[in-house]
Amino acid sequence: GWDAEGGSYYNMTPQTNFGLLRFDEVAGALDTNWNPRVVGPVYRLAVDTSRVYAVGAFVRVAGAAKRSVVRLEKESGAADLAWCRDASEIACSVAPAGAGVYVAGGLRRIGTSVVSGIARLLPTTGEADPDFRAFMAGMTWAQREDWLDEHCGKRPGRQKYKNEYNRNKSAEKRQHG
C-alpha cells in the first residue's frame, strides 16, 4: 500500500520542488518512481479506484503549464494534461462523486466555461458540466457554501467566512430594519 500527500515540498532528495509525494505505507519511504512533478502547493487530494485528483495553487505538472486542478493515474502518477484544461485561480476542494468530480475554491473559469467558485467536472473531459452551472446559478453565496460543505466536506477557514457573512447580514438588518 501507499499514501499520497500534498503540500509544498522543496529539497526532497533526489528530486526538488514537489507539490505531491507518495510514500510506502509500511516502510514510510518516499516513492521516487511516482513523481507527477507538481510545481506549487497542493491543498487537497481525492482518490477513486484508478485515479488521484489534486487541487491547489500549482502552476506546472509534468513539465507542462497546468493550473489548480489535475487528474493523475493512481499507480504511475502520470498526469492527464488534457483533462480539465485551463482552470483559473486556486482550487481548495475536490470530491469525485456520482456524475462527476466536484472542485471548489476561487475558480472563475474551467476551460471556456465561466464558473462561480464551484464546478462539477465531466468525468471524461474535465469540462465544467453546464447542467450543474445552471443549478448553482440559482443559489446565493451562502447556499453554495452550505451545499459544498454538505457534498465535499468542510474546508479550512470556512467557518471564519461564514461567521463574517452572518455578522454582515445582521448589521444590514439592524441598519434597514
N, C-alpha and C positions, 0 to 999 in steps of 0.2 A: 504494500500500500504506500501511498504518498500523500503529502499535504502541500497545497499551494498557498502562498502568502503574498499579498500585495502591499505596496508601500513605496518608499523611496530608499533605494539602496545604492551605496557607492563603495567602490574599492573592495568588492567581494571577489577574492582571488579564485580563479584566474580571470574572471570577467569583471567588467565595470559598468556602472550606470544602468542598473536594473530598476524596473518598477514592479517586476513579478519574478518570484522564485518558486522552485519546487524542491521539497525536502523528502527524503526517505523517512517514512513514519517510524520505522523500527530503529534505524541507526542514527537518525537525525541529521544525516549528511546532506549537503547541498547536491542536487542532481544537476551537474554541469552540462549534461547532454540535452536537457529540457530548457531551452533558452529562447523565448519569443522575442528577446531584445526590445523590451518596452522601455522607452526613454521618457521618464517623468513619473509622477506618483500615480499609483493605482489605489482607489479608495474602496472598491467593493469587488467581490468575486461571487459568481454563482456557477454551479456545476450541474449539468444534466448527464445523461448516460454516456455521451461521447464528446462533449464539448465543455470548455471553460469560457465563461463570459466575464470580461473585465471592463470596468469603467473607472474613470478618474480624470486627471488633468494631464495625461500624457500627450505627446505630440508626434512620436515616431514609434513604429512597431516593425520589426524585421527589416530595418533599414529604409522603410518607406514612410512617407508622411501619412499619419493615421491619428486622428484626434478623438479622444474621450471614450470611444466605445469600440471594443474588438471581440471577435469570436475566435477561439483557438481550439485546435484539436487536443483533446484531453491527453492522449498518450504521447504524441510527438511534440506538442507545443507549437505546431505550425499555425501561423496566422492566416485567416481567411480575409485577405485585404479587400476583396470585392464586396463583402457583407457589411452593411451599414456604412455606406460611403458618406464622407463629409458631415460628420456630426459637429455642430458648433457648440462652443462653450464647454463647461465642465459637467460631467455626469457623476452623480454620487450614489445612485442606487440602481440595482439590476436584479431582475427576477424572471427567469424563464417559467412560463406557466400557460397551460391551455393553448390558446390561439396564437401565442407569440412570445416575445421577450419584452418585458416592460423595463424601460430605462427612465431615469428622472434626474433632475439637477437644474442647472442653469440653461438647459438646452433651448435653443431658439429655432434650430433648423436641423433636419435629418435629410441629407441629400437635397432634393429640390423642395421638400415639404416644410412648411412653417409649423412649428410645434410650440406649445406653451409650457415648457419645463418638464413635460412628461409625454412619453410616446409608447405605443405598442408597436414593436418592430415585427414585420412579417418574417417567419422563420426561414424562408427560402432566400430572400434577397436582403433582409435587414432594412428595407424601406419602411417609412412610417405608415402604419395602417390608416387609410382615410376614414374608415368607419369609426375607429377609436378617436380620431381627432374631432369628429363631429360630436361624439358622446361627451368628451371633455370640454368642448367649447361652451356647452350649456351650464357649466358649473362655475361657482365663484372660486377665488383662490383658496379659501378655507376648505371648501368642499373637495377640491382637487387634492389638497394636502391630506385631508382625512381619508379620502379614497386610497391614496398612495400608502399611507400608514397601514391601512387595513389589508391591502393586497401585496405590498412589497416590504413591510416591516418598518419599524421606527428607524429614523436616521439621526445621526449626531446633530445636535443644535436645533432640532425640530421644535422641542418644547419652548425654547427661548423665543423663537419666531412666533409660535402660536400665542404665547403669553403677551408678546408685544402687540400682535394683531388684536387680541381681545381687549387690551388696555386702550388702544386707539379707538376701537369701536365704542367702548364705554364712554370715552371722553367725547366722541361725536354725539352720542345720545344725550349726554348731560348738556352739551352746548346747544343742541337743537331741540331738546326735549321738553 
